[in-house]
């Protein structure tokens, strides 16, 4: 029927050379991918060290999931703080412009009136 393939005669997959990373983040992603691929290969063929096994087991725990949620919440909080500061700057600028306009309507020049 079909041909049997002897696993000892199979050629290993050719490794493609990746293009060089254009940024620091891209380079880090490339290295992370290589590390994950190597770890997966070692786990599959049974040659993974206990450190690799423990690392991936710890990623699946409830504690790790809670830590990830906490990190995400912290990021959202920081983003909200930045947005609040930007809104405050915009409000201050609007108030300054409104005060200037009111002074102008009252006939008060900027030299006559001290801003605080």
C-alpha positions as CSV (number, residue, x, y, z in Angstrom):
1,X,0.0,0.0,0.0
2,X,1.8,3.1,1.2
3,X,5.5,3.4,1.8
4,X,6.9,3.1,5.3
5,X,9.2,5.9,6.3
6,X,12.2,5.1,8.5
7,X,12.6,7.9,11.0
8,X,16.3,7.6,10.9
9,X,16.5,8.5,7.2
10,X,14.4,11.6,7.5
11,X,16.3,14.8,7.0
12,X,15.9,17.4,9.7
13,X,13.9,20.5,8.9
14,X,15.9,23.2,7.4
15,X,16.1,26.2,9.5
16,X,15.2,29.4,7.8
17,X,17.3,32.4,8.6
18,X,15.1,35.3,10.0
19,X,15.5,38.8,8.8
20,X,17.3,41.0,11.4
21,X,15.0,42.8,13.8
22,X,14.3,46.4,13.1
23,X,13.7,47.4,16.7
24,X,14.7,46.4,20.2
25,X,11.2,45.1,20.8
26,X,11.2,43.0,17.6
27,X,14.5,41.5,18.6
28,X,13.2,40.6,22.1
29,X,10.2,39.0,20.4
30,X,12.4,36.9,18.2
31,X,14.5,35.7,21.1
32,X,11.3,34.9,23.1
33,X,10.0,32.9,20.2
34,X,13.3,30.9,19.9
35,X,13.3,30.2,23.6
36,X,9.7,29.0,23.6
37,X,10.3,26.8,20.5
38,X,13.4,25.2,22.2
39,X,11.5,24.7,25.4
40,X,8.6,23.1,23.6
41,X,11.0,20.8,21.7
42,X,12.7,19.7,24.9
43,X,9.3,19.1,26.6
44,X,8.2,17.0,23.7
45,X,11.3,14.9,23.4
46,X,11.6,14.4,27.2
47,X,14.9,16.2,27.7
48,X,13.5,19.2,29.5
49,X,15.1,20.2,32.8
50,X,13.1,20.3,35.9
51,X,13.4,24.1,35.8
52,X,11.7,24.3,32.4
53,X,9.0,21.9,33.6
54,X,8.4,23.9,36.8
55,X,8.3,27.2,34.9
56,X,5.6,26.1,32.6
57,X,3.6,24.4,35.4
58,X,3.8,27.6,37.4
59,X,2.3,29.6,34.4
60,X,-0.9,27.5,34.7
61,X,-1.6,28.1,38.4
62,X,-4.4,30.3,39.7
63,X,-1.8,32.5,41.4
64,X,-0.1,33.2,38.0
65,X,-3.5,34.1,36.5
66,X,-4.3,36.4,39.4
67,X,-0.9,38.1,39.0
68,X,-1.5,38.6,35.3
69,X,-4.9,40.2,36.1
70,X,-3.3,42.4,38.7
71,X,-0.7,43.6,36.2
72,X,-3.4,44.3,33.6
73,X,-5.3,46.3,36.2
74,X,-2.2,48.3,37.2
75,X,-1.6,49.2,33.6
76,X,-5.2,50.4,33.2
77,X,-4.8,52.4,36.4
78,X,-1.7,54.1,35.1
79,X,-3.4,54.8,31.8
80,X,-6.3,56.4,33.7
81,X,-3.9,58.6,35.7
82,X,-2.2,59.8,32.6
83,X,-5.6,60.6,31.0
84,X,-6.7,62.5,34.1
85,X,-3.5,64.6,34.1
86,X,-4.0,65.4,30.4
87,X,-7.6,66.4,31.2
88,X,-6.5,68.6,34.1
89,X,-4.0,70.4,31.8
90,X,-6.7,71.0,29.2
91,X,-9.1,72.3,31.9
92,X,-6.4,74.6,33.3
93,X,-5.8,76.0,29.9
94,X,-9.5,76.6,29.3
95,X,-9.8,78.4,32.7
96,X,-6.8,80.6,31.8
97,X,-8.3,81.5,28.5
98,X,-11.7,82.2,30.1
99,X,-10.1,84.5,32.7
100,X,-8.2,86.4,30.0
101,X,-11.4,86.8,28.0
102,X,-13.3,88.2,31.1
103,X,-10.5,90.6,31.8
104,X,-10.5,91.8,28.3
105,X,-14.2,92.4,28.4
106,X,-13.8,94.4,31.6
107,X,-11.1,96.5,30.0
108,X,-8.4,95.2,32.3
109,X,-5.0,94.8,30.7
110,X,-2.6,92.0,31.6
111,X,-0.2,94.4,33.3
112,X,-3.0,95.8,35.6
113,X,-4.0,92.4,36.9
114,X,-1.7,89.9,38.7
115,X,-2.4,86.3,37.9
116,X,-2.0,83.9,40.7
